[in-house]
Amino acid sequence: MQKVIIIGSGHAAAQLAPSLRKQGWKGEILIIGDEAYIPYQRPPLSKEFMVGKKTDDEILIRPLSAYGQHDISFKLNETVVKLNPLENTLTLSTGESIGYDRLALCTGARTRKIPIPGSELEGVFYLRTIDDVKGIKHTLDAGIKGRAKKSVNTGDSANVVIVGGGYIGLETAAALRKIGVHVTILEMQDRVLARVTAPEVSEFYQRVHAEEGVQIHIDSIVSHIEGEGQVSVVHCKSGERFDADLVIIGVGVVPNVELAEEAGLLVDNGIVVDEFGQTSVSNIFAAGDCTSHPNALLADSLTNGRLRLESVPNAMEQAKTVAASICGQSLPYASYPWFWSDQYDLKLQIAGLSQGFDQVVIRGDHKNSRSFVAWYLKQGKLLAADCVNRPKEFLVAKKLLSRGDIVDPDKLVDESIDPKTFLQ
């Protein structure tokens, strides 16, 4: 009986395994994951899971029984240390060797570590996994959370310093503010979300977080972290210092490509795959955050026609493509990416990819309200839309992107016009 092995236990793996059965794969399916958990949703980690509104079981992508129904097996807490494409085998850290007929690399990404002196102290965390958040929650439960609850009467609020003003940092700040923690964000750029949004959107989020009590310091580069065993102060190169009971570092991720690279697969800012999810080795495929893949629909936004996305929808759609390819079907992957971020009462939905825009127009009042759209255009053609509490515009943006129409910026910003008319 033929065997498919999936390395990685994230969103891509969770979609790929049952999709294989749907596509008609009759052989064995084995998922190997280096965590103790079956596939779970990562987005809630910095939100509902952080504040205890969701449990381990509630963030599972699907229950264990669902995999059993499809005869999908797991090896958890196992690390693959070597691939041998010539022999179609892989080796685990235990020394065990396992053979495969088809292999799918769904290795995802890991947190980017930065060499800050003192980052090894107790109370300094990165945020990527369930165990990361459990460590943060344990620290909170050990005293910080209790102090925060007393802060209304005593002013004795806990201090959490977040290094990095990207989406993870902002989402975590919003979650911690809900439980009364004092939060400071240190961002090395001149605005938050500088790598992914227009200045107007950065301005909006800086305003909202300030209204919610978060202290944001831009142009702030951390020099070192101080503490005697436990973190106590974060120092910046500017000379500023910030008291800290807990530090969370969120400065992006890097793709897990080392296994593929050492095995001789082509790697270039991700494991290189074609539109069918196939790597440079014919019986090895890849999906998710770890891949560098082509997308003809995004030619206006890409310099070389390829990209690597850190996106749940991308991981799951790519996984469907890989499942089809493994089963001898043809399902090329090419779609417009979309993302989301929940902070406070804000639902941000992003359609498309704004890279390469030459014009931004705003629908709504981003300076005073909590609802607006930032439309990103290039030579009149829509590239992307950041929709804050604007579900109608988000749906319209996705349809406009699929059609590739030239749109009138004056109409996009005119709130008297129903967004549905943009499609006429």
N, C-alpha and C positions, 0 to 999 in steps of 0.2 A: 504494500500500500504506500502510495506517495505521501510525502509530508511537506507541509508549509510551516516554517518557523518564522514567527514575528518577534523581532528584538525591540523591546520597548513596550510600555504598558500605559500609554497616554490616550489621547482622543483618537489619534490615527489608528492605533491598534484596536481600540474598542469598536471602531467602525469597520475596519478591514476584516476582522475575523468573521462576524456574521454575514458580511457582504460576500465573502468567499462561498459560504453555504448557499446564499441566494443565487449566486452565479453558477452553482452546480458542482463545486469542489466536493468530492467524495472522500478524499484522503484525510490524514491526520492534520490537525491545526494545533500548534503549540505557541503560546505567548510567554516570552521570557522577560521578566521585569526586575529591575534592581531595587524596587521598593517593596514594602510588605503588603501593599494594597493592590487589589484589582483596579482596573482603570477608573479614575475619578475625574470630576470636573475641576479644572484649575481656577477659572474665574471667580468662584465664590470664596477662594482662600483669602483674598484681600478684602472681602466684604462680609457676607453672612456667616461664613465659617469662623472668621476672625473674632466676631462678637458673640459667638455661641448660638446664633439663630438657626444653624444647620449642623447636623451631626455627621460623623464619618459616613454612615449608611446613606444619609440624605444627599450627599454629593457624589455618590457613585453614578457613573454614566448608565449602567444597568446592573441589576443584582446578579450575584454569582449564579443563581439558578438559570438565568437566561443563557449564560455561556454553556451550562450543562445541557440545556435543551438542544444546543447546536453541536454538542460533542467537541467543545473547545476546552483544552486543558491549559494549565498555567504552571510555570516555575517562577516563584516569587523570591525576592531577596537573593537573586542570583545575578552575577555580573558576567557578561561575555567578554573575554579578554583577547580572543583571537578568532579571526576568520581565515579559512583556507578555501578560497574559491575553486582551486584546482581539484580538490578532493571533496568539495561540497560538505565541509564539516565546520563546526565551530567548537571552541573550547571555553568552558566556564572557569571561573576563578578557583573552583574546587578541583580542577584538573579533569573533570568529566568532558568527554568528547561526544558530540551529537551530530548525526548526519541529517541532511535536508535535501529535498528536490528543488524547492523554491524557497527563497529567503526574502523577507521584507524588513527593511531597516526603518523603524519608526522610533528612532532614538531621541528625537526631540532636541531640546536645548537645556542649558544649565545657566545658573546665574553668573553674571560676569563679576569676578572677584577683583577688587582693587587693593593694591599694597599700601594700606593705611597703617602706620605704626599704631599698635593698640587694638587693632581690629580682632585680635584673638581673645580679648577680654570677655568674661562672662557678661551676658546682656547685650552682646552685639550679634545681630542676626541678618541673614539674607532671607528672601521670601520666594520660595518656588514650590515647596512640597507640603504635604500634610504635616510631616514632622517638623518642618520649619515653623509652621503656624502654631503647632502644639507647644513648641519651645517658647514662642512669644507669649502664648496664653498662660503657660505655666508661670512665667515671670510676672505677668500681670496678676494672676491669681495669688502669687506669693506675697503680694503686698501693694503693688502699684495700683491695681484696680480698686482696692479698698481705700487707699489714700485719695484716689480721684473722686470717689463717691463722697468723701468728706469735704471736698474742696469748696462746695457751695457755702459751707458754714465757716471753714477754717482757712481757706485760701491755700491749703496744702495739696496742690494738684501735682500729680505725677508728671514727669517730663519725658516725652519720647522725641528723639531727634531722628528724622528721616533724611537720609542722604540720597538725593535724586528727586527731581520734580517731573518724572514721567508719569504715565498712567498708573503704574503700580504704586508709586509713592503717593499720588493724589488719592487713589482709592483707599489706600491704607489709612491715610490721614482722615478721610471722611468717616471711615469705620470707627477709628479710635476716638474721634470727637463725639460720636454717639454714646460712648460710655464714659465721657467726661474727662478724658485724658488731655493734658496740654501737649500740643503737637507743634514742633518747629520743623520746617522743610528747608534744607540747604541745597540749592541748585547752583551748579557751577556755571551754567549758561546765563545769558542776560534776561531770560524769561523761562517759565515752565513750558513743557511740551514743545520746546524749540525745534526739535528734530522732526516733528510730525504734524504741526499745525501752523496756521497763519498767526501773526501777532495778535489779531483781533480775538482769536480763540484763547490764546494764552492770557490776554488781558482779562477776558471773561472769567476764566478759572481762578486767576489770582484774586480777582474781586470777590468771587463767591467764597473761596476758602478764607479770605480775610473776614468776611461777614460771619462765617461760622467759627471764628476764633483761632484759626491756624496762622502761625507766624511764618511767612515765607521770606527767605533771604536769597536773593539772586546774586550772581557773580560771587558766590561763596564756595571756595575750594577748601576742603577739609585737609588739614596738615597732619593731625594726629589725634588719637583718642586717649584720654587719661583715665586712670583708675587703679585701685589697689585690688587686683583680682576681679573686681566688678566695675563696669564702666561708670564713670561719674561726670566727666566733662568731655565735650567735643571742641577741639580747637580748629580755627580756620587760619589760612595763610594771611588773612587781613589783620589778624590779631584778635578778632572776635572769639568769644568762648561761650558755650551753651551748656548749661547743666543738663545732664541726661541720666535717667534711671534705666533707659533702654534705647538702643540704637538699631534702626532698620536701614540696611543699605539696599537700594534699588536702582541700579545703574545699567539695566539692560541684561541681555542674555547672549550666550554664544552657542552655536549649533554643535551638537555632539557628532563630530565627523571622524574622530581619531580612529575608531575601529575600521571604518571604510577605507580611510586613507592608508592605514598600515597594511590593509589587504590588497592595495593596489588599485582601488576604484578611483575614478576621476572625481576630484573634489575641488570646488572653487566657490568659496563663500557658501558652503553647503554641499551635500552629496549631489552631484550633477545627474539629473534624470531628464528623459525626454517627455513629450506630452502624454505618454502612456505610463509614466512612472518607472520606466526601466533605466537601470544604471548602465555603466560601461561594461558590466558583466551581465550576460543575457538572462541568467536565471536569478538575478538579484534585483530587487525593486526597492523603492523608498518612498515615503510619504510623510508629510507634516513639516514641522518647524526646521527639520534638519536638511531639507532639500533645496537645491537651486534648480528652478524649473522654468521652462519657457511659458510665455503667455502672450499670444498674438494680439489679444484684445487690449493690452496695455502698452502698445508700441509707443504711444505719445508720452508715456511716463517713464519708460525704461531706456537706458543708454545702450544696452546690448541685447535687449529682448528677453532677458532672464531676471528672475528675482527670487528672494527668499522671504517668505512671509511667516510671521508669528501670529497665527490666527486659527481659532478653533474651526470656523467654517472651511478654511482652506485645507486643514488636516483631514477633515472628514470627507470632503469631496475628492481630494487626492486619493484617499484610501479606497473609495469606490472605484476609481479608475484603476488602481493597482489590482484590486480584486478581479476586475474584468480582464486585465492583462494576464494575470496568472492563470485564469480559466480559459484563455485563448480567445477572448472577446476583444473588441475594439471600442474603447470609450475614452477618447482624448479629453484631457483636462484643459479647459480654458474658460474661466469665468471671472467676473469682476469681484474683487475681494470686498468683504464688509466686516466691520468690527463694532464693538460696543463698549461702553464704560458707564457704570453706575456710581454716582457720587451724590450723597444727600438726596434731594428730591429731583436730581438731574438724571435723565436718561439720554446719554449721547449715543447716537447711531451714525456710523460712518459708512458711506457707500463710495467705493472706488479708491483710487490711489492718487493723492494730491501732488506727488513728486513731479516737478517740471512745470507747475502752473505759472502763468504770467499775469493773472488777474484774480482777485478775490472780491466778491460782492456779498453783502450781508442783507439777509431778509430778517427783519425784526430788530429789536433794540438790545444789542449785546452788552451795552454799558449800564443798563438799569434793570432789565428784566431777567428772567431765567428761562427764556425760550427764544431761539433764533436759529438761523441756518447760515453757514458760511459755504458759499458755492465757489469751487475752484475751477477756473477756466484756463484753457490754452488756445489762443487764436479763435476764441468764441466757442470752442467745443468743451463740453463739460467733462472734467476729469474726476471730480469727487465732490462730496458734500458732507459737511459736519452738521448733523441735525440734533440740536439740543431740545428735548421735549417737543419734537416736531415729527411724529410718526407718519403723517400724511406726506410731508415733503421727502422723508426717507424712502418711502415706497415709490414715489414719483421719480426720485433721483436714480434708483436702481433701474427703473424702466428706461429713463432717458439715456443712461449709460449703455444699456444693451442695444439701443437704437443708434447711438452715435450721432445724434442730431446737433446741429448748430443752434444754440439757444440765445435769446435776446436777454442780456443782463438786466435791462430795465424792467422786464417782466418778472424776472426771477426775484427781484427785491420788492416788487409791488404787492403789498399785503392785501390789497383789494381784489387781487386776482386769485381765484381758486387754483391751487397747484395742479389739480387734475387737468386744467386747460393747457398746461405746458405740453401735454401729450397729444393734443389735437393737431 
